[in-house]
Amino acid sequence: MMERRRLLQMAVAGIGFGAISPGDEPVRRLFDLAMNGEPRSNEDWNLACADHLYALRTRPPAQVAADLLIDLMALRRQIETATPADVTELQRVTAALATVHANALTRLGEHGAALRWWRTARQSADASGDLELMLCVLATETGHGLYGQRAPEAVLQLTQNAQQIAGSRPSLGLALATCSQAKAFALLSRHEEARRALDVTRDLLAADPPGASIMPGYWRAGQLAYGECMIYAGTGDESAHLQAREVALASTRDNQYLAMIQLHTALCVILNGGVDEGVRLAATVMGDIRPEASSAMTTETARWVLRAVPREQRERPAVGEFRELLALRLTAST
């Protein structure tokens, strides 16, 4: 009974406040699957990581988050009954799945729940003794924090923490954290610092550092190209943005990021004086988003586009229409 109560608390925390109640039939099904399933091999858990990652990139985030809870609860149950020799690898799996779950919750705008799962991911990576995995998890947390989850200043502090942990040795986690630092600088309009951080990221990745021991395709998902696309758009550097955009579009299979890259182009157009053209492009992107690409992260990117409109031009009809579209999006998501 105590174990079932802990799993219920875990489900409520993971799905988000008000999403379920203890009497819900879906919750009972989660309990049955988590409590009665057979222990899985390391190969099966690695396949589960790949499956959930594919779902994150191609399916609505609410579905991804709900499906992940089943495996997260089964995994927790298996850890509690595993031999010490097996716990280390199961902690790695927990770190990977908790990261994907926090990612999905961030897309849903469930930021409080996402922060709790980021913490679980970090603690699990730390418990596994895998420094590179811990750095990759922390770097991923910082990148997602920029989309309405944390203040950019707080993200900068976290990236500095990651850099201190990593030291001077080139590593993938250090490169990803530095890329998040560049994005945070860009959101704070500290453009020269953003470009310097991008240069450091590029140098670190050129050293071809080893990746994390689990879910390697997740951590090497084209973050440099995406960061360049975002940061060059934020400075109005059209040539550099378009070059980075082509690489970013070719290097991602994530429907959400395809939309966000197009929003960066709208931002760049606005900063180069094409206010009506830029907001209409952004409105088209937001209006055409399919359910699997709809997320709080795309909406936050669109809000960045809107904030780029010069104050004296914010009463233009095209800007007003885009503002109304975003307001409808925000209302629908609450």
C-alpha positions, -999 to 999 in steps of 0.1 A, spaced: 0 0 0 28 24 8 44 17 -26 12 23 -44 8 56 -26 43 67 -36 35 59 -72 3 79 -71 22 109 -58 47 104 -86 20 103 -112 3 134 -99 36 153 -98 46 142 -133 13 148 -152 7 182 -136 -17 198 -110 -53 189 -116 -47 165 -145 -57 134 -126 -73 123 -93 -68 91 -73 -100 76 -86 -93 80 -123 -93 48 -143 -62 57 -162 -43 60 -129 -54 25 -119 -41 12 -153 -8 29 -147 -5 12 -113 -13 -22 -128 13 -19 -155 40 -5 -131 34 -29 -103 28 -62 -122 53 -59 -151 83 -82 -153 118 -67 -149 134 -56 -182 169 -61 -195 192 -32 -202 186 -38 -239 149 -34 -234 153 -2 -214 176 13 -241 150 5 -267 124 22 -245 145 53 -244 148 53 -282 110 48 -285 101 77 -262 126 100 -279 110 92 -313 76 99 -298 88 132 -284 99 144 -319 68 132 -337 37 131 -314 18 155 -292 37 161 -259 7 153 -237 6 118 -252 44 115 -247 43 126 -211 15 101 -202 32 72 -219 65 80 -202 49 78 -167 42 41 -172 78 33 -179 91 57 -152 70 40 -125 80 5 -137 116 16 -137 114 29 -102 99 -3 -90 127 -23 -107 154 -2 -91 139 -9 -56 142 -47 -62 174 -47 -83 208 -60 -72 235 -34 -66 252 -44 -97 222 -35 -118 213 -3 -101 239 19 -118 226 12 -153 190 16 -142 200 50 -128 213 60 -162 180 49 -178 161 70 -152 182 100 -160 175 96 -197 138 90 -194 133 117 -168 150 141 -192 127 132 -220 97 135 -196 108 170 -184 112 180 -220 77 169 -228 63 187 -197 82 219 -208 65 217 -242 32 214 -223 40 245 -202 39 224 -171 69 242 -158 66 233 -121 64 196 -129 92 199 -154 115 214 -129 109 185 -105 117 160 -133 149 179 -143 159 175 -106 152 138 -108 172 134 -140 202 152 -125 201 132 -93 198 99 -112 227 108 -135 248 118 -104 239 85 -87 251 66 -117 285 82 -114 284 91 -151 299 127 -152 292 131 -189 256 121 -186 252 145 -157 266 174 -177 244 165 -207 213 165 -185 222 198 -169 229 214 -203 195 202 -216 178 216 -185 194 250 -191 184 251 -228 147 243 -220 147 268 -191 148 296 -216 113 290 -228 93 306 -200 106 282 -174 134 303 -158 148 338 -161 177 340 -186 199 352 -157 191 320 -138 200 299 -169 233 317 -171 241 308 -135 233 271 -142 255 271 -173 283 285 -153 278 258 -127 280 232 -155 312 247 -168 328 246 -133 318 209 -130 332 201 -164 365 218 -160 386 226 -191 385 191 -207 364 192 -240 332 173 -235 298 171 -252 280 183 -220 303 213 -217 296 222 -254 259 219 -249 260 240 -217 280 267 -235 255 267 -263 227 273 -238 248 301 -224 250 317 -259 212 315 -262 207 331 -228 230 359 -237 210 364 -269 177 367 -250 193 393 -228 205 412 -260 241 406 -250 249 398 -286 287 399 -286 289 376 -256 264 353 -274 286 351 -305 317 344 -284 299 316 -266 289 302 -299 326 302 -310 335 283 -279 307 258 -285 320 253 -321 356 247 -309 344 222 -282 324 202 -307 353 203 -332 373 184 -307 348 155 -312 343 149 -275 327 116 -263 290 116 -258 268 102 -230 266 65 -225 229 63 -231 205 78 -257 235 93 -277 213 105 -305 194 129 -282 224 149 -270 239 152 -305 208 167 -321 221 197 -339 221 222 -311 249 242 -326 231 249 -358 199 257 -340 218 280 -317 234 298 -346 200 301 -363 185 317 -333 213 340 -323 221 353 -358 183 359 -363 183 379 -330 210 402 -343 194 406 -377 223 390 -395 203 377 -424 231 360 -443 245 341 -413 210 332 -402 199 317 -435 231 297 -438 226 283 -402 189 278 -410 196 254 -438 219 233 -416 194 234 -387 165 223 -409 186 194 -423 198 183 -389 165 180 -369 137 155 -371 117 172 -344 85 188 -356 86 215 -329 120 227 -339 110 229 -376 84 255 -366 107 274 -342 134 277 -369 108 293 -392 99 317 -364 135 327 -361 134 337 -398 104 359 -390 123 376 -362 152 383 -386 129 398 -411 114 422 -385 149 433 -373 157 442 -408 128 465 -411 101 442 -426 76 444 -397 45 435 -416 63 407 -436 78 393 -404 47 392 -383 27 377 -412 52 350 -416 51 343 -379 13 342 -380 14 317 -408 38 295 -390 17 295 -358 -15 290 -377 -1 260 -396 14 242 -366 2 206 -364 -8 191 -331 24 172 -327 44 205 -331 22 227 -309 39 235 -276 47 262 -251 81 265 -266 68 274 -300 45 299 -284 73 314 -263 94 318 -295 65 336 -312 63 359 -282 100 367 -287 92 376 -323 64 399 -312 86 417 -286 111 425 -314 86 448 -331 97 484 -325 74 501 -300 64 528 -325 51 502 -349 32 479 -325 -2 494 -335 1 483 -371 -28 461 -382 -6 431 -390 10 433 -356 -24 435 -339 -36 404 -358 -5 385 -347 -10 396 -311 -46 384 -312 -35 350 -326 -10 346 -298 -35 356 -272 -59 329 -285 -31 304 -284 -23 313 -248 -60 311 -238 -64 277 -254 -34 263 -235 -46 274 -200 
